[in-house]
Amino acid sequence: MKKQVKSKDNRLSAANWFDIIFVSIGGIALDLFLQFRLRGIRPASYISADALRNLRHYLAVWIVTHYLRILTPALMILLSGCILRLIRRKPSESPKLRLIAAGGLTVLCLLGSLKQRSGFELQCGLNGYRGTAAMQVISLYDDIYKDEILGPGKTVQHPVKGGTADYSYSVSGGRGQRRRTIHVQEAALYDADTNEPIAQISQEDYQLVSNLNGLILTRSITLFPHSGLIASVDDTPDASELANTEKLFTLTYSEDDQTIRRTTLPDENMPEGNLTLVIERNGERAAEIGMENDTSMPWHSGDETTAWLQIRRNGSTYRVSNKLTF
């Protein structure tokens, strides 16, 4: 009598399919949710004490999210095993295999996370932090906490401009595809004279500066002593002050000699374009006088006269002084 040999069934069971689908879809969904959550709470501005508190909250969530994303594949594998055991009332496979698989994936995710960017590489570099992105973010979080207790430091004047720094990292394109490079830009406020970054700012803050079309303005910048972030601009804890051109010059009027005078800048060539004195009387434009080479202009007072300085650059007009009424 011939002995019957049972053929081996290589087809995946329903439990195997559940395992694959649950781990794949569940892991991707959780990872996308965590990234969406981070984008939703990222502060619009990095300037002021209120922004500092919001930034500390964001960094705390970033740190938790960073490590949770590393553990996500392992959590999905272990959770899938628990669900299968509850359904089938018996282990579908050795728990040791799941633990080994979970541990291996955790190590791989941890190694992959070493190149992950935090979005604060610029400020972390200015502060001299070392280590992985997570270690640097933890250091920044700690310094922000100190600044919340101690408050801002000293105020320094800078001729400021906006700028960006490019950071890149490589990601895998999937099976059979080459690795590709992703570029991330971080914005900063720069000293226009030295071209050195003063502090990192958000993309929204940077947009305020870039809207000035390169017009360089001298600002009084107050930094937090530990984190190095900006506490205020011209003693105002409002990022919109970065786009305020109206403090570039100060106009005064002397009744003694009936003369309008303007202040001067350390570098009179800084504001590119025509510097024009605009004078209105009774709400109507009375005169537009070039003031690039003059610091005073005789003018009779009366008839509700208002004067201000403006600059035209790249098709846009900016008021660059106070409105003087005499």
C-alpha positions in Angstrom: 0.0 0.0 0.0 1.5 3.3 -1.1 1.9 6.0 1.5 0.0 9.2 0.7 2.0 12.4 0.8 0.1 15.5 1.7 1.0 18.5 -0.5 2.0 21.6 1.4 -0.5 24.5 1.1 1.5 27.7 0.5 -1.6 29.9 0.3 -2.0 32.6 2.9 -4.7 32.1 5.5 -7.3 34.6 6.5 -5.3 35.3 9.6 -2.2 36.0 7.6 -4.1 38.4 5.3 -5.6 40.2 8.3 -2.1 40.5 9.8 -0.6 42.1 6.6 -3.5 44.4 5.9 -3.8 45.6 9.6 -0.1 46.3 10.0 0.3 48.0 6.6 -2.9 50.1 6.5 -2.9 50.8 10.3 0.7 51.8 10.3 0.4 54.2 7.4 -2.8 55.7 8.7 -1.3 56.3 12.2 1.8 57.9 10.6 -0.2 60.2 8.4 -2.4 61.2 11.3 0.6 62.1 13.5 2.1 64.2 10.7 -1.2 65.9 10.1 -1.5 66.7 13.8 2.0 68.3 13.8 1.2 70.5 10.8 -2.0 71.6 12.5 -0.4 72.9 15.7 2.8 74.5 14.2 2.9 78.1 15.3 2.4 80.7 12.6 5.0 83.0 14.1 8.1 82.4 16.2 8.2 86.0 17.5 7.0 87.1 21.0 6.5 85.4 24.4 3.2 84.0 23.3 4.8 82.4 20.2 7.5 81.0 22.5 4.9 79.2 24.6 3.1 77.9 21.5 6.5 76.7 20.2 7.3 74.8 23.4 4.0 73.0 23.1 4.7 72.2 19.5 8.2 70.8 20.3 6.8 68.6 23.1 4.3 67.1 20.6 7.0 66.7 18.0 9.2 64.8 20.5 6.4 62.4 21.4 5.4 62.0 17.8 9.0 61.4 16.7 9.4 58.4 19.0 5.8 57.2 18.4 6.5 57.0 14.7 9.6 54.9 15.4 7.4 52.4 17.4 4.4 52.4 15.1 5.3 49.3 13.1 6.2 47.3 16.3 2.9 48.5 17.9 0.9 47.4 14.9 2.5 43.9 14.9 1.9 43.4 18.6 -1.7 44.8 18.4 -2.5 42.6 15.4 -1.4 39.5 17.4 -3.6 40.5 20.3 -6.6 40.9 18.1 -6.0 37.6 16.4 -5.7 35.8 19.7 -9.0 37.3 20.9 -10.7 36.2 17.8 -9.3 32.7 17.5 -8.9 32.2 21.3 -5.4 30.7 20.6 -2.1 32.1 19.4 -1.8 32.0 15.7 2.0 31.7 15.9 4.7 31.8 18.4 4.7 35.2 20.4 8.4 35.1 20.2 8.4 35.6 16.5 6.2 38.7 16.9 8.5 40.1 19.5 11.6 39.5 17.3 9.9 41.1 14.3 8.7 44.1 16.4 12.2 44.5 17.8 13.8 44.3 14.4 11.4 46.9 12.8 12.0 49.2 15.8 15.7 49.1 15.2 15.3 49.8 11.5 12.9 52.7 12.1 15.3 54.1 14.7 18.1 54.1 12.3 15.9 55.6 9.6 14.9 58.4 12.0 18.5 59.6 12.5 18.2 61.6 9.2 14.7 62.9 10.0 14.5 66.7 10.0 12.9 68.7 12.8 12.4 72.0 10.9 14.6 73.8 13.4 18.0 72.9 12.1 18.8 76.5 11.5 18.2 77.7 15.1 19.7 74.5 16.6 22.8 75.2 14.5 23.0 78.8 15.8 22.7 77.5 19.4 25.5 75.0 18.8 23.4 71.9 19.6 24.9 68.5 18.7 23.4 65.0 18.2 20.4 63.7 16.3 17.4 65.8 15.4 15.5 64.6 18.5 18.4 65.4 20.8 18.6 68.9 19.4 14.9 69.5 19.7 15.0 68.4 23.3 17.8 70.9 23.9 15.8 73.7 22.2 12.7 72.7 24.3 14.8 73.0 27.5 16.2 76.4 26.5 12.7 77.7 25.6 11.5 76.6 29.0 14.3 78.6 30.6 13.4 81.7 28.6 9.8 81.5 29.7 11.0 81.8 33.3 13.7 84.4 32.8 12.2 86.5 29.9 14.0 88.3 27.1 17.6 89.5 27.1 19.2 92.7 25.7 18.1 94.6 22.6 20.5 95.1 19.7 20.0 97.1 16.5 20.4 95.4 13.2 19.9 96.3 9.5 17.7 93.3 8.8 16.7 91.3 5.8 15.0 88.0 5.3 16.7 84.9 4.0 16.4 81.1 3.8 18.7 78.2 4.4 18.3 74.9 2.5 18.5 71.5 4.3 18.2 68.3 2.4 17.8 64.6 3.4 17.4 61.4 1.4 14.4 59.1 1.5 13.8 55.8 -0.2 11.5 55.7 -3.2 10.3 52.2 -2.5 11.2 48.8 -4.0 13.2 49.1 -7.1 13.4 52.8 -7.0 16.4 55.0 -6.2 16.7 57.1 -3.1 15.6 60.7 -3.7 16.6 64.0 -2.0 14.0 66.2 -0.3 14.9 69.9 0.2 13.5 71.8 3.1 13.9 75.5 3.5 14.0 77.2 6.9 13.7 81.0 7.2 15.8 83.4 9.3 16.2 87.1 9.9 19.7 88.1 8.8 21.9 91.1 9.6 22.2 92.8 6.2 25.8 94.1 7.0 27.4 90.9 8.1 25.0 88.5 6.3 24.9 86.4 9.5 21.6 84.9 10.7 20.1 86.6 13.8 17.4 84.1 14.6 15.1 81.6 12.9 11.6 82.8 11.9 8.6 81.1 10.6 7.6 81.1 6.9 4.8 83.5 7.7 7.3 85.9 9.4 9.6 85.6 6.4 6.8 86.5 4.1 6.4 89.8 5.9 10.0 90.7 5.2 10.1 89.4 1.7 7.0 91.6 0.8 9.3 94.6 1.2 11.1 93.5 -2.0 14.5 93.7 -0.4 14.1 97.0 1.3 16.6 97.0 4.2 15.4 98.4 7.5 17.2 99.0 10.8 15.4 97.3 13.6 15.8 96.9 17.3 15.8 93.2 17.9 15.3 91.7 21.3 16.3 88.0 21.6 15.6 85.4 24.3 19.0 84.6 25.9 18.8 80.8 25.9 16.8 79.8 22.8 18.0 82.7 20.7 14.6 83.3 19.3 13.1 86.8 18.8 11.2 88.3 21.7 10.3 91.6 20.0 11.0 93.9 17.1 11.2 97.6 17.9 9.9 96.8 21.4 6.7 95.4 19.9 6.0 91.7 20.4 4.3 91.5 17.0 5.7 89.9 13.9 3.9 92.4 11.7 6.4 95.0 12.9 8.9 93.3 10.5 6.9 94.8 7.6 6.6 98.2 9.1 8.6 100.7 7.0 7.1 103.8 8.7 9.9 104.1 11.3 12.8 104.3 8.9 12.8 108.2 9.0 11.4 110.7 11.4 10.0 114.0 10.1 9.8 117.1 12.3 8.7 120.7 11.7 10.2 123.9 13.1 8.0 126.9 13.4 11.0 129.2 13.9 12.3 128.8 10.4 9.2 127.0 8.9 11.3 124.1 7.8 10.6 120.3 7.5 13.5 118.2 8.5 14.2 114.5 8.3 16.5 112.2 10.2 19.4 110.5 8.4 20.5 106.9 8.2 23.9 105.4 8.9 24.0 104.5 5.2 21.9 106.9 3.1 22.2 104.5 0.1 20.2 101.7 1.9 16.8 102.6 0.7 16.9 102.0 -3.1 14.6 104.0 -5.2 13.4 107.6 -5.0 13.0 109.2 -1.6 10.2 111.6 -2.0 8.6 114.1 0.4 4.8 114.1 -0.1 2.8 117.1 1.1 -1.0 117.3 1.2 -3.1 120.4 2.0 -6.8 120.1 2.8 -6.7 116.5 1.7 -5.2 117.2 -1.7 -1.7 116.4 -3.0 0.2 119.7 -3.0 3.7 118.7 -3.8 6.1 115.7 -4.3 9.7 116.8 -3.7 12.8 114.6 -4.0 14.6 114.3 -0.7 17.5 111.9 -1.5 20.1 114.7 -1.3 18.4 117.0 1.1 17.6 116.7 4.8 15.4 119.8 5.1 12.8 121.6 3.1 11.3 125.1 3.7 7.5 125.0 3.8 4.8 127.3 5.2 2.5 125.8 7.8 -1.3 126.1 7.8 -4.3 124.8 5.9 -4.2 121.4 7.6 -0.8 120.4 6.0 0.4 116.8 6.2 3.8 115.5 5.1 5.5 112.2 4.9 8.3 110.4 3.1 7.9 107.6 0.7 10.0 105.3 -1.4 9.1 103.6 -4.7 10.7 100.3 -5.4 9.8 97.6 -7.9 6.5 99.1 -8.7 5.4 99.4 -5.1 5.3 102.5 -2.9 6.2 102.4 0.8 5.7 105.1 3.4 9.0 105.3 5.3 8.3 108.0 7.9 5.7 109.3 10.3 2.9 111.5 9.1 3.6 115.0 10.1 0.8 117.5 10.6 1.6 121.2 11.0 
